[in-house]
Amino acid sequence: MAVHWLPISSPCKTIYLLTNYFFQLIFLASRIRVEQVDNLTFSVKYIYLQCITDLPSSPIITVSGEVKEGTRVSLNCSAVAPCPEHPPELTWTLPTQFTSENQLQENPDQTKSVLSTVTFTPSYLHHEKNMTCTAVYPVGASNKTAEHNMMLNVSFSPKDTSASISPADPVLVGSCVNLTCSSTANPPVTNFTWFQICGGKPTQVASGQSYSLNVTVSGGELYYCEARNSHGCGKSREVQLAIKGQEEPVNPKVFEIVGKTLGFIFLFSLVVFFA
């Protein structure tokens, strides 16, 4: 901590000494002092300044409301401006395109700060991606920087919903198989529902992320699952339950095509041989 007496005409100063110290001059008080030189009396006004040694403080990021996929949202970044005549420059780093707007504003305590607002439309792909606001303070011919990093928390409906069967290979009648539904969502999935397609129409058969059933003689059923949270629903592709002995036979046309192909190759070989 250091105390300096400077003439009242001295401008606002934000300076660096060495490389690691940031100096902010704060007005505390003023006084009048009578000076006498060569029998002439005059008064000089001084201001009392306090010099605070510190690094530039990091900017602060705030979010206006919930960050939800497909809904336009605004992010604010503010940084102190110790010398309003030379305010810091704020820049953003985001995982998507955005528009920004900067302005100098006065705080309730009469200090100044720079506010930068960015607006963009988030996607679920931006969830848990980093964003950065950087404040660049001009110091003579060089700059000093401070930054704030924050991870995006994007709310979105279930994505990449899929259904799987275990075991995946054909099973015997009477065996037990497990169906599992998986999905990515924020907030997490609160409800999984299973459907069986009978006669071309879906019928709900179970709830829960996993579904176990015993294989019947009919076999060959199609199943799919739905995952739901507070923002919507995701549906998986259909999976088919395969039973041993009921595998789809090979189409006879396949044998016909293979036979004709082999016959053609054999005749071509004979022609080449006797030629």
CORHU-V420678 format. One record per residue. N is the residue number from 1. RES is the residue in one small letter. PHI is phi in degrees with one decimal (999 if undefined). PSI is psi in degrees with one decimal (none if undefined). OMEGA is omega in whole degrees, 0 to 359 (999 if undefined). Layout:
n->[N:N]
res->[RES:RES]
phi->[PHI:PHI]
psi->[PSI:PSI]
omega->[OMEGA:OMEGA]
This chain:
n->[1:2:3:4:5:6:7:8:9:10:11:12:13:14:15:16:17:18:19:20:21:22:23:24:25:26:27:28:29:30:31:32:33:34:35:36:37:38:39:40:41:42:43:44:45:46:47:48:49:50:51:52:53:54:55:56:57:58:59:60:61:62:63:64:65:66:67:68:69:70:71:72:73:74:75:76:77:78:79:80:81:82:83:84:85:86:87:88:89:90:91:92:93:94:95:96:97:98:99:100:101:102:103:104:105:106:107:108:109:110:111:112:113:114:115:116:117:118:119:120:121:122:123:124:125:126:127:128:129:130:131:132:133:134:135:136:137:138:139:140:141:142:143:144:145:146:147:148:149:150:151:152:153:154:155:156:157:158:159:160:161:162:163:164:165:166:167:168:169:170:171:172:173:174:175:176:177:178:179:180:181:182:183:184:185:186:187:188:189:190:191:192:193:194:195:196:197:198:199:200:201:202:203:204:205:206:207:208:209:210:211:212:213:214:215:216:217:218:219:220:221:222:223:224:225:226:227:228:229:230:231:232:233:234:235:236:237:238:239:240:241:242:243:244:245:246:247:248:249:250:251:252:253:254:255:256:257:258:259:260:261:262:263:264:265:266:267:268:269:270:271:272:273:274:275]
res->[m:a:v:h:w:l:p:i:s:s:p:c:k:t:i:y:l:l:t:n:y:f:f:q:l:i:f:l:a:s:r:i:r:v:e:q:v:d:n:l:t:f:s:v:k:y:i:y:l:q:c:i:t:d:l:p:s:s:p:i:i:t:v:s:g:e:v:k:e:g:t:r:v:s:l:n:c:s:a:v:a:p:c:p:e:h:p:p:e:l:t:w:t:l:p:t:q:f:t:s:e:n:q:l:q:e:n:p:d:q:t:k:s:v:l:s:t:v:t:f:t:p:s:y:l:h:h:e:k:n:m:t:c:t:a:v:y:p:v:g:a:s:n:k:t:a:e:h:n:m:m:l:n:v:s:f:s:p:k:d:t:s:a:s:i:s:p:a:d:p:v:l:v:g:s:c:v:n:l:t:c:s:s:t:a:n:p:p:v:t:n:f:t:w:f:q:i:c:g:g:k:p:t:q:v:a:s:g:q:s:y:s:l:n:v:t:v:s:g:g:e:l:y:y:c:e:a:r:n:s:h:g:c:g:k:s:r:e:v:q:l:a:i:k:g:q:e:e:p:v:n:p:k:v:f:e:i:v:g:k:t:l:g:f:i:f:l:f:s:l:v:v:f:f:a]
phi->[999:-135.8:-119.8:-130.2:-103.9:-126.6:-58.6:-62.1:-80.3:-64.5:-76.2:-60.4:-132.7:-127.8:-128.6:-118.9:-117.2:58.7:-127.3:-118.3:-120.4:-112.0:-109.5:-120.0:-90.8:-118.7:-69.8:-113.2:-163.8:-139.2:-153.3:-111.0:-123.2:-86.9:-114.8:-132.9:-134.0:52.4:68.3:-105.2:-107.6:-149.3:-115.3:-126.3:-98.1:-120.1:-115.8:-99.9:-117.8:-107.5:-103.8:-102.3:-96.1:-170.1:-82.8:-58.5:-71.6:-70.5:-66.2:-119.3:-101.1:-128.6:-113.9:-92.6:81.9:-77.6:-92.2:-122.7:-56.4:78.8:-111.9:-62.1:-137.4:-118.2:-117.9:-114.2:-131.6:-124.8:-140.8:-65.2:-120.0:-58.5:-124.4:-57.1:-67.2:-134.9:-71.5:-70.1:-99.5:-102.8:-130.7:-113.9:-127.4:-130.1:-82.0:-158.9:-72.9:-156.5:-117.3:-130.0:-143.9:-113.4:-154.5:-91.0:-132.8:-101.1:-87.8:-57.2:-88.9:73.0:-80.9:-114.8:-148.7:-103.1:-115.4:-119.0:-118.2:-113.9:-126.9:-157.5:-109.9:-75.7:-118.8:-63.5:-70.0:-87.7:-61.8:64.4:-93.0:-82.9:-128.7:-136.0:-115.2:-116.2:-106.1:-110.7:-97.2:-73.3:-134.8:61.1:-88.5:-122.7:-131.3:-121.5:-122.0:-143.7:-141.5:-132.0:-106.6:-146.7:-94.3:-71.0:-118.0:-99.2:-86.6:-155.4:-73.8:-56.0:-124.6:52.2:-74.0:-143.3:-118.4:-134.5:-116.7:-131.7:-73.8:-80.0:-75.3:-56.3:-120.0:-82.1:-61.5:95.8:-73.9:-104.1:-123.6:-116.2:-108.5:-126.5:-110.5:-129.6:-163.4:-112.5:-156.3:-142.2:-66.6:-57.7:-60.9:-104.8:-151.2:-110.2:-132.5:-107.5:-129.2:-114.3:-93.2:-122.5:62.5:83.2:-118.8:-78.1:-130.1:-69.6:-120.7:-165.8:-126.5:116.8:-67.7:-116.3:-140.2:-109.4:-150.4:-94.0:-73.2:-103.2:-64.4:-59.5:58.2:71.0:-70.9:-105.4:-132.0:-150.7:-127.9:-123.3:-116.3:-136.3:-134.2:-69.8:-106.6:150.6:-136.5:-125.6:-117.6:-86.6:-74.8:-77.0:-121.3:-111.6:-86.0:-100.9:-118.4:-62.6:88.5:-117.1:-61.3:-65.4:-65.2:-73.1:-63.1:-55.8:-62.7:-64.1:-63.1:-62.8:-65.8:-62.9:-62.4:-63.6:-65.8:-65.0:-63.4:-64.0:-65.0:-64.3:-63.2:-64.4:-67.1:-62.6:-61.2:-64.8:-66.3:-79.0:-72.3]
psi->[133.2:150.4:133.9:145.1:121.9:147.9:151.9:-22.8:-6.5:133.8:168.2:137.2:135.6:108.1:163.2:138.0:142.0:-135.2:-11.7:7.5:132.5:124.0:126.4:120.5:126.4:128.2:126.8:-44.6:174.6:162.5:160.1:129.3:134.2:127.7:145.6:122.0:122.6:49.1:8.8:130.3:131.4:164.5:146.5:132.5:132.7:156.2:147.3:120.7:142.6:130.3:115.9:127.0:122.3:164.8:158.2:133.8:148.6:145.7:164.9:128.4:131.1:151.3:133.0:97.8:-170.9:138.5:104.9:140.7:136.3:-4.4:125.8:136.4:154.9:137.9:138.9:141.3:127.6:144.9:141.3:146.9:86.3:-33.8:98.1:-25.6:-21.7:69.0:158.5:153.7:128.7:132.7:151.0:149.6:113.1:155.6:22.9:171.0:149.0:164.8:144.2:156.9:127.5:145.6:148.6:130.1:157.4:134.1:165.6:-29.0:13.9:6.9:168.2:151.8:160.1:132.0:127.5:128.5:127.9:145.1:132.7:168.9:109.3:154.5:161.9:-21.2:-16.7:-5.6:132.5:23.1:149.9:145.8:149.2:136.4:125.1:131.0:125.1:115.6:122.0:129.4:92.1:-125.3:-2.7:179.4:154.4:139.2:152.5:144.8:162.5:126.3:141.5:145.6:132.7:136.9:94.7:128.0:135.4:157.1:165.1:133.3:160.3:42.6:131.2:152.4:140.8:153.0:136.8:123.8:154.5:-25.5:160.9:141.4:165.4:153.9:134.7:-11.5:160.8:132.8:153.2:131.8:133.7:135.8:133.4:150.3:156.6:128.2:155.3:113.6:167.1:159.8:134.3:-15.7:124.7:137.5:137.1:141.4:143.2:136.2:114.5:122.2:29.2:-0.2:138.6:139.8:129.3:130.3:-19.7:164.1:152.7:158.1:-30.9:148.8:121.3:140.9:156.7:135.1:130.4:175.2:-36.1:-53.6:-178.2:12.7:155.3:138.6:152.7:164.8:158.5:138.6:136.7:140.5:-167.9:-10.6:-3.5:-161.9:146.3:140.5:138.2:168.3:162.2:142.7:147.4:136.8:116.9:136.8:137.7:137.5:-11.7:16.4:148.7:122.4:157.5:135.2:127.6:-28.5:-25.6:-45.4:-38.5:-44.1:-42.8:-42.4:-44.8:-38.0:-44.9:-38.8:-40.9:-41.3:-39.6:-46.1:-39.6:-36.1:-40.8:-42.7:-44.0:-38.7:-47.9:-16.6:none]
omega->[179:180:182:171:181:176:182:182:182:181:174:181:171:189:174:170:189:182:188:185:180:184:177:181:184:179:179:184:177:179:175:178:181:178:177:181:178:176:176:181:177:181:179:179:179:171:181:184:176:183:182:181:182:172:176:180:181:175:182:178:174:182:179:177:183:176:186:181:176:181:182:185:179:175:180:175:180:178:181:177:183:178:185:178:179:185:177:176:182:177:182:168:183:180:180:178:183:172:183:178:182:177:176:183:179:181:179:180:176:171:181:175:177:179:176:180:176:179:179:178:184:174:178:178:180:182:179:172:183:170:185:171:183:176:180:181:178:179:182:181:181:181:170:184:173:184:178:178:178:179:179:176:186:176:181:179:182:179:176:179:182:177:179:180:176:359:183:180:177:184:179:175:182:179:177:177:179:175:182:179:178:182:176:182:174:1:184:178:179:184:173:180:180:180:174:180:180:180:179:181:179:176:180:183:183:174:180:183:178:181:180:179:176:183:179:183:185:176:176:182:175:180:170:181:175:177:185:169:185:182:178:187:175:183:179:170:180:174:184:178:183:181:179:182:179:177:182:181:179:181:180:180:178:179:180:180:180:180:179:181:180:178:180:180:180:179:180:180:179:179:180:183:183:177:999]
